[in-house]
Amino acid sequence: MQISLAYRQKKILESRHKMCRDKNKCDRLKAIMLSDEGYSEGMISQLYESINQQLIGI
C-alpha cells in the first residue's frame, strides 16, 4: 500500500522518529516514511529483515 504524505506530515514524522525511544515505534514510523518515498511493503520488509539479521549476527 503506497502512502502519500504532505510536507508538514513528513516533518512531523521525522521529528517523532528522532525523539523516539521505543524501537518498535521507531520502526513503524520509518516504514511509513519509506512507503512515502516509494518503497513497496515487500522492500521495506526485506530491509528490516536484513537489518535484524545483521544485528543478531546471522
VENPE-V673167 format. One record per backbone hydrogen bond with DSSP energy under -0.5 kcal/mol. CO is the residue of the C=O (numbers start at 1). NH is the residue of the N-H. E is the energy in kcal/mol with one decimal. If there is no record, write none. Layout:
((CO & NH & E) (CO & NH & E))
//
This chain:
((6 & 10 & -2.3) (7 & 11 & -2.1) (8 & 12 & -2.0) (9 & 13 & -2.4) (10 & 14 & -2.7) (11 & 15 & -2.2) (12 & 16 & -2.6) (13 & 17 & -2.7) (14 & 18 & -2.0) (15 & 19 & -1.7) (16 & 20 & -1.2) (21 & 23 & -0.7) (22 & 26 & -2.6) (23 & 27 & -2.5) (24 & 28 & -2.0) (25 & 29 & -2.4) (26 & 30 & -2.5) (27 & 31 & -2.3) (28 & 32 & -1.9) (29 & 33 & -2.1) (30 & 34 & -2.6) (31 & 35 & -2.2) (32 & 36 & -1.9) (33 & 37 & -1.2) (34 & 39 & -2.2) (35 & 38 & -1.5) (40 & 44 & -2.3) (41 & 45 & -2.4) (42 & 46 & -2.4) (43 & 47 & -2.2) (44 & 48 & -2.3) (45 & 49 & -2.3) (46 & 50 & -2.5) (47 & 51 & -2.0) (48 & 52 & -2.4) (49 & 53 & -2.1) (50 & 54 & -2.0) (51 & 55 & -2.1) (52 & 56 & -1.8) (53 & 57 & -0.7) (53 & 58 & -2.3))
//
